[in-house]
Amino acid sequence: MNRRLKPAAFLALALAITIIFTGCSSGKNNSSKASESSLSQTKKTGETLKTFSLPYTTTENFNPLSPASNANMVLWPLIYDCLCEPDANFNPVMRLAESVNSSGTTATIKLKSGVQFTDGSPLTAADVVYTFNAVRSNANSPYYSRLANVSEVKGNGNTVTLTLITPDPLIANMLDIPIIKADSDKNGNAIGTGRYKYSKSGTNAVLTKNPKWYNGNSSKFNKISLVNIPYSDAIMTSLAIGEINFVYSDDGTNSAASVPNTDTSPVNLNQLIYVGINAGKPHLSNAHFRRALSFSISRELLVSQNYSNRAYPSAYPFNPKWSEISKIPQKLSSDFDAVAAEMQQAGNTSGITLTLLVNQENPVRNNVAKYLASCFNKTGINVTVKSVPYEEYESLIKSGNFDMYLGEVRLSNNMDISPLLAAGGTAAFSTVPNSSTLSAFNDWRNGYKDIAYVADTFEAEMPFIPLCYRTGLTSYTKGLTGVQSMDNDVFFNFEKWK
């Protein structure tokens, strides 16, 4: 759940191909009853709703800059504001920042004036500098990778200046980091500027509306009860009985959709499902051969059959909901005329046998792998699925002992595809050397080319085969309306919920 980067910050292979699990650790039901009336209980009495309930994990102190349970990380946007964050189309939305301007390797951030922390003290650039440096100095921070391209942070008055290692036109999308008051994390709960203020009594806790919020707090909920539910198998039961009223899942399962007495909404994730290709193997080193494999796939059918339409098909490496890439037409259906043309260009391909590697613990991916093999076999290439335990799957990919593998990678919100293409990239396993796509992407970052040029270059090279981008799911008590959630902020438009 990212503004909720996973605590491992997507390092190494886990970034690319880990199985995505649900928001809380598994175990037995040990939840406590909510101290406030739930949404469903309030509806029965006909009273105006003043509060509703969310799951969380009780902890000694709240500090959004340190690793935390996924349930707690979902709460951060209510308690702590960020400078800015991407919307559903990955356009930056200003929050504490009045503006963010990037030029070359310098990004200049102007803060909104008059913003106060919940203790009444003013927000200044010094608080942002403190927050960012705390993240940069802690590799375990869930936001560490957000600032990986930042070499220096300076502040003066209401201006923060970032020095970047390389140009990044979408640096604003990386600034959805919860800002805390300088040093407040050292003596208890970190203090934020958010819509709500956190307080705790026993194992349960409460969020109380912050009257000092900079944007004028028009939320319909005066209080939010936090119910301690440390085990994932209790979450959906608690939702079904009205003990809590809202749950977010990005694990790709359909469990939330089957909960009675709830409504659901999809959440766009920057989570790419793709086929990794070993470019060091015969035939797979040929771009025409790789393109033929790609053209054999109906991505629309793949999504409808395997993801219950909880994914967006994509033939490009970028999220199709990104406003810049959505303007470019994509070939999403299979095209066997194009396959035949590419196979002819590829030369003699008779008698080729390949394997498609997948981890056996993920039933959805195993079904996707079987579908892909059936598509590839229609090209005249014999492709078999090799389903193995995760540890073996990981070992084979790291050692380059594979033809193709089915993987998953969460891209950062600045659309950086270099981890999949650059030598030593965290998801670049036996990839095409000296990738022309990577060169085109870097040209775009430097302002030399447009994103259509990058897409065209990728389609010509096809260093890996994009399939789709998964969506997450919010599930909530029937009668709750106005919900619009982002992966980095499920309470994106909370003032409109009612």
N, C-alpha and C positions, 0 to 999 in steps of 0.2 A: 504494500500500500504506500505508494510513494508520493506525497511529500515524504513519505515513508520509504526511503530506500531501505532494502533489507540490511540488517546490522552488519553483514559481512561486506557491505558496500560493493556487492557484485564483483568481488575479486576473482581472478583466475577463471577456472572452468565453471565455477558456480554461476558466474555472470551469464554464460552462454547457454548452459544445458541443464541446469538444475531443475528438479521437479518443483513446481510452485505449490506450496502448501497454503492452507487456510490461515486466517489472521491470528489465531491463538494456539498455544501448545495443546497437544491432546492429553486426555486423562479422564478422570471421573467427575461427575457433576458435583460441584461444591459451591453453588451460587448462593447469594444472600438475597432476601426479598428487598424490593425497592422501598425506600422510605417515603417516596412521594407517589401520588396517584399516577398510574400509567395512562397512556393515551386511550386505550380501550375502556378503562374504568371511568375516565372522565366523560367519554362519549355516552356511556350508559346513564349518567346523571343529568346529561344535557348542559353541564356547566361549560363555560369558556375555558379552553385549555390554557393553562399557565405553565405547565412543565411537562417534560417527558423524560424517558430514561434511556441510558446508554450503557453498554458493558465497558468495564475497565478492569485492570489488574492492580490491586492495592500495592503500594510501594512506599518506602520511607520518604522519599522526596521526588518531586517532579522536576526533571531537567531534560528538556527536549533535545539538547545537544549530545546526550549520551545514549547508548543503546537502551531500548525499552521494548516492552511487549508491543505487538502490532495493534492490539486494542487501544493501548495508551497513545501510540503514535497517531492513530486516527483522530484523537481528541485535540492534538496540538493546535490546529487552526482556530479552535474556539477560544483557546487560552493565550496563544501567542500569534502575533501577526508577522508576516514576512514582508520583504521589500516589494516584491511583485511575484506573480505566478502565472503560468500559462492557462488559457481557457481550453475548451474542448477541441479547438482548432489550432492549438499551440501558438496563439497570439498572446503576448504578455499583457497582463492586467495589473495596473499599478495598485499597490496597497499602501505600505508606509512610504514608498518612494513616490515623489511627485513626477520624476522622470528618470530614465536610464538611457544614456547616450554612449554608444560604443564607436570608437574610431581607431583602427589599427589595433594596437595592443594596450589601449587605455579605455576604461569604462568609467564614466562619471555619473554618480548617483546623487540626485537632489532629494532630500527628505521633505516630507510634508511638514509644515510648521504647526505648532500647537498640539502635537501628539503627546499624550501622557501615559506613563505606566499606571498600573492599577493602584499603586501606592501614591499617586499624585505627582511623582517626579517627571520632568520632561525628557522626552526622547532626544538624544543628540547623536552626532556622528560617532562619538566615543563609544556609545553602546553597540553600534553596528561593528565598529572595529574590534571591540572586545569579543563579540559573538563570533565574527568570522575567524579571528585568530584562535579562538578556543576550538573551533571546528578544524582548522588547518593543522593544529598541533596534536590532534587526537585521531589517529587512523581508524579507531573503532567507532567514531561518530557516524551515525547513519547518514550524515550530510557531507562526509569527508570528500566524496568524489565530486560533489557539486563545485568545489573550489579547487579541483586538481589543476585547472588551467590558470590559477591566480598565483602570482609570485610575490605580490605585496599589496597590503591594504593600508590606506591612509585616510584620516578624517580630519575635518576642520569645520566647526560650526555645524551646518546642516548639509555639508557636502562630503561624500565618501568617494575616494578614487581607488580603482582597482587597476593594478598592472597585470596584464595577461601575458602568458608565455607565448601563445599564438593568437591571432585575431579570431574573434568569435562573434558573428553578427547576431547570434541568439543568446548572448550571455544573460540577458534579462530573464530568460526562462530558467536559468540556473540559480536564481536568487530567491527561491521559495523556501528559505531557511528561517525557522522561527527566531525572531530577535528577542534577546533577553536583556534585562538591565545589567550593566556591568557589575560583576562580582556577586550578583544576587544568588548565583548557583552555589556559592561557597557556604552558605549558612541556612540551607533549607530549600524550599521550593523556589525555583527560578521565577522571577517576576516578569510578566509580559504586559503587552498593551492591548490584549485581545478583548473580544466581545464579552467574555465571561471570566470570573475570578474563581479559582479553585480553593476549596476548603474540605477538610476531612474530619470525620468523627467515627471512630471504630474502623471497620473494614470498608464500609460504604463512604461515599463522598458526594459532594454537590458542587455544581457550577452555578454561580449567581451572576445575573446580568450586571455588566460593568457600565455604570452611568457615565463614565469618563471616556468611553470609546470614541475615537477620533471621527468615525463615520456616522455617529448618531445611532444608537442602538434601538432599532425598530423591531427587533425580534419579538415574536408572539409568545416566546417561552421565557418567563421570568427566572425560572430555575430549571436545571437539568440534573436529575438524579443519576449518579454513577453507581452501578451495581457490580460488585466484585464477582467476576466470573472468570476464574483462572484457567478453565478447561474448555477446549473448543467443542467437545461433544455436548456441552450444555447450552451453547449460544443459541442454536436454532430452536431448542425446546423453550428457552426463556422468551424468545421472540414470539413463538406460537401462542404462549399463554399470557402474553401481554406484560411480562415482568420487565422487558426492555422493548423499545419501539423502533430500533434502527440498527441494522448490521451491514457491514461492507465486507465483501469477499473478492479477492483477485486471484483465486486459486484455479479457476477454469472448470470447476465442477458445477453440477446443476442442483446441488443440495438446497440452496437457498430458494430456488424457484418453486420447490415442492412444499414449502412451509405453508400450512393453512392460515387463513385470515391475514394474508400479507399481500402487498403490491410490490413490484420490482421495477427497477430502472437500470439500463446498462450504463457502464462507465468506461470511457475510452482509455485504454492502456497503451503505452508505447512498448508493447511486448510482441516482438517479432517471432513467428514460427517460420523456420526456413530449413532448406536442405543444404548442409555443408558438403563441399566437394573437395576431394583430394586431387589437387591439380598436378601432383607429381606422378599420378598413375597414367598409363597409356590411355589414349582416347579422351579421358577426362581433362587432359591438358589442352585439348582443342576447344576453342570458344564456340565453334559451330556445333560441336557435339553437345556441349553444355546447354546451348540455346535450344537445340532440338528437344532435350529432356524437359526444359521449361515450357516449351510450347505445347507439350503433350498433356499438360495439366489443366483441368477445369477448376480454377480456384473457387469459383462460385459454388460448384457442386461439392468440393472439399469442405467448405464452410457449412453448407446446409446439412450435409450428411454427418459430419463429425463434431461440429461445435454448436449445433442447434441454433445456428445463425448468431451465436455470441462471439463473432469475430468479423473482421472486415478483410475481404480478399485483397491482396496486393501483389503486383508483379514488380514493384520497385522496392528498394530497401528502406524507403521512408514510409511513415504512417500515412495512409491515404486520407486521413482526416486533417492533416496539416494543410493549412490554407494555401501554401505555396505549391504543394504537390497535387492538391485536389483539382487544380486547373489543367493538369496534363492527362490526356486520355491514356487508359491502360488496357492491355489485352488480358482479359481475365478468363476467357473461355479457351478450351483447347483448340488448336489450329493445326490439323495434320497436313495441310498443304505446306505450311511453314516448316513443319517437322521434316517433310520429305525434302524440301529445298536445303535445309540445314544439314541433313544427313548426307546429301549428295556432296555438299561442300566439305564435309568432314572426311570424305574418302571411304575406304573399305572399312565397314563396321560389322561385317558378318561374323557370327560366332562369338560375339562379345558377351561375357557373363560378369555381372556386377552384384555387389551386395549393398543393401541399405541398412545401416546400423540404427537400432533404437533401444532405449532402456525398457526392460520388460515390466517395470513397476507402474508404468503410466499407461492405463488401458486406452485412453483417448489417442495418445501418440501411436500406439500399436495399430489402432484402426486406421489412422492417417497413413502410416507407413505401408499398410496393405493396399490402401487406395492408390498411393503413389506408385507402388510396384506394378499395379495393374495398368496405370497410365503409361509408365515407361516401357512395359512389355509390348504395348501397342506400336511402339516405334521399331520393333524387331530386335530389341535388346533384351536379353534375359536378366532380369533383376529379381533377386530374392531378398526377403526381409530377414535380418539377423537380429533377434531380440535376446538381449543378454542382461544380467543383473547390472545395476548402476555402476558398481565399482569396476567391473570389467569394461563396460561401455566407456567410462571415463578413461581408463587406462589405454584402451585401443585408440581413442581419439588423440590423446596426448602423445602417444608414440607414433602417430601417423599410420597406424595399421588398419586402415579402412579405405573403402571406395567413396561411400557417401554416408552421412549420418543425418538423422532428424534432430534438430536442436531448437532451442528457444533462448532468446536474449532480450533483456530489457534495455532499450536504448535510452540514453539521457535525453532530456527535453530540449537540448540544443541540436538534436538530430545527428550527433556525432557517430558516423559509421566506421571510423578508423579502427575501433577494437576488432572489427570483423575482417579488416583488410591489411592493416599495417603489420610489418614484421614484428613479432613479439606481442601483438595485440592479444588481449585477454580472451578473444573469441576467434582468433585467426589461426586455424589448425590446418597446416598443409595447404594454405590458400595460394592463389595466383601470385607469383612474385612480381614485384614492381608494378602493382596494380594501376592501370590507367584510370580506373574509377576513383581510387584514392587521390591521384593527382588532380582529377577534375573536381573532387570535393574540396580539396585544399585551395584550388583556384576560386571556387565559389566563396569560401570563407574569406579569402583575401579581396573579394570584390571584382575579380577578373571575369568570371563567368556567371550565368544564371543557373538556377536549379534544374531547368529543362535540359541544359547541356550535361549536367551530372547524370540525370536520368537516362538520356540517350547513350552516354558513355557506358553506364552500367549495363543497359540492355545489350549493347554490342559485346561487352566482355563477359557478362554473366558469371562473376567469380563465385557466387553461390546463388541458390534459387529461393527467393522469397515466396512465401505461401499466403500468409495472412497475419493480421494483428489481432490478438485476443482482446476481448472486453472483460471488465469486471462486472460486478452486480451489487447494487444496493437493494436490500430487502427491508420492508418497513410495514408497520401496522396500517391496515386499511383505513382510509380517511385522511391520512397525512398527504398533503398536496403541495405542489410547487417545488418538489425536490429536483435540484440540478447538482450533480456531483462530479468532481474531477478526481482523478487518481491521487493527485497531490493534495487535494482539499475536498473531502466529501461533503463539507458544509459550505461549498462555494458561494451559494446564494441563500444562506440560512435565513436572512431577513424576510424572504418570501415564503418560507415554509409555514403552513398553518393546518 
